[in-house]
């Protein structure tokens, strides 16, 4: 009876560890554009937002930039797809971001 209980305990422990480990995986179909370099570590969100806004200077003023834990969100309405592509490229040049989420839409 003790062998069965020990095996049962070991099995439950291994399954729990496997499940907890699997929960830490990043999603496979991630929508954001992620930076692969390590300069996104320990940068204040306000600084990241300011860096992205500075990079976007001259682009449409209707783009709102918010940052949370290094994840930058671009929200707004623009006239063309080219403006969206340019805004993303410029934002990628800014220092400190971890991921850029594009929520820009084209005005109809």
Phi and psi in degrees as a GROMACS rama.xvg file:
@    title "Ramachandran Plot"
@    xaxis  label "Phi"
@    yaxis  label "Psi"
@TYPE xy
-67.2478  -35.2374  UNK-2
-64.1268  -41.7622  UNK-3
-63.7409  -43.4475  UNK-4
-65.516  -40.2243  UNK-5
-65.6018  -41.4972  UNK-6
-65.5833  -41.1806  UNK-7
-63.2694  -44.3548  UNK-8
-62.392  -44.2071  UNK-9
-62.7156  -42.5345  UNK-10
-62.9824  -45.2199  UNK-11
-63.9325  -40.3035  UNK-12
-63.1524  -45.4531  UNK-13
-65.6255  -40.1037  UNK-14
-65.5954  -42.048  UNK-15
-61.9722  -45.1005  UNK-16
-62.759  -42.4567  UNK-17
-63.1238  -41.9311  UNK-18
-67.1807  -42.0464  UNK-19
-66.0505  -36.5769  UNK-20
-67.7923  -40.4888  UNK-21
-66.2249  -28.4913  UNK-22
-69.4225  -19.7343  UNK-23
-88.7895  -0.470885  UNK-24
-72.6555  142.183  UNK-25
-71.5373  152.722  UNK-26
-63.1821  144.303  UNK-27
-73.5854  -31.3252  UNK-28
-111.434  68.2875  UNK-29
-83.3625  131.269  UNK-30
-82.4569  -25.8534  UNK-31
-77.4202  160.646  UNK-32
-92.8408  115.697  UNK-33
-99.1325  144.846  UNK-34
-87.5992  138.237  UNK-35
-96.5289  -15.6246  UNK-36
-81.3084  168.599  UNK-37
-96.8202  9.07369  UNK-38
-76.8565  1.47714  UNK-39
-86.3732  -0.624478  UNK-40
-85.4769  136.477  UNK-41
58.7397  41.4053  UNK-42
-114.452  131.375  UNK-43
-64.284  143.081  UNK-44
-58.6578  -39.1052  UNK-45
-62.0802  -37.8606  UNK-46
-67.9802  -40.6657  UNK-47
-63.1447  -46.195  UNK-48
-58.7695  -44.565  UNK-49
-64.0154  -40.7936  UNK-50
-61.7692  -43.5062  UNK-51
-67.9734  -43.793  UNK-52
-60.6987  -40.5445  UNK-53
-63.8718  -40.1076  UNK-54
-66.7619  -32.5656  UNK-55
-85.7041  -0.713123  UNK-56
-53.5643  130.314  UNK-57
97.8894  -18.9848  UNK-58
-80.9723  174.091  UNK-59
-52.0663  136.896  UNK-60
-75.6857  -6.26822  UNK-61
-84.311  5.98677  UNK-62
-89.0492  122.053  UNK-63
-99.3751  131.198  UNK-64
-113.192  123.645  UNK-65
-128.995  149.866  UNK-66
-134.244  136.83  UNK-67
-142.279  118.461  UNK-68
53.7231  39.3373  UNK-69
84.2568  -7.33789  UNK-70
-89.4847  115.009  UNK-71
-94.3027  135.203  UNK-72
-119.174  121.742  UNK-73
-100.72  118.871  UNK-74
-127.219  135.108  UNK-75
160.907  -177.164  UNK-76
-120.821  129.298  UNK-77
-126.201  172.84  UNK-78
-87.8503  -31.4345  UNK-79
-139.457  161.979  UNK-80
-64.6307  -31.7849  UNK-81
-60.7137  -38.1527  UNK-82
-65.7385  -37.1515  UNK-83
-64.0965  -48.2728  UNK-84
-60.4416  -42.4639  UNK-85
-64.9852  -43.2633  UNK-86
-61.1746  -41.3504  UNK-87
-66.0707  -44.7996  UNK-88
-61.7626  -42.228  UNK-89
-66.5189  -41.3082  UNK-90
-64.248  -34.6965  UNK-91
-66.1871  -22.9701  UNK-92
-79.6931  -16.8831  UNK-93
-70.6018  148.735  UNK-94
-83.5884  143.21  UNK-95
99.363  -11.7392  UNK-96
-78.1449  156.018  UNK-97
-104.473  -48.2594  UNK-98
-142.201  144.417  UNK-99
-113.639  124.926  UNK-100
-104.602  119.326  UNK-101
-90.5475  110.896  UNK-102
-120.812  30.0897  UNK-103
-83.4089  141.362  UNK-104
-126.632  156.858  UNK-105
-92.1521  129.78  UNK-106
-65.225  137.712  UNK-107
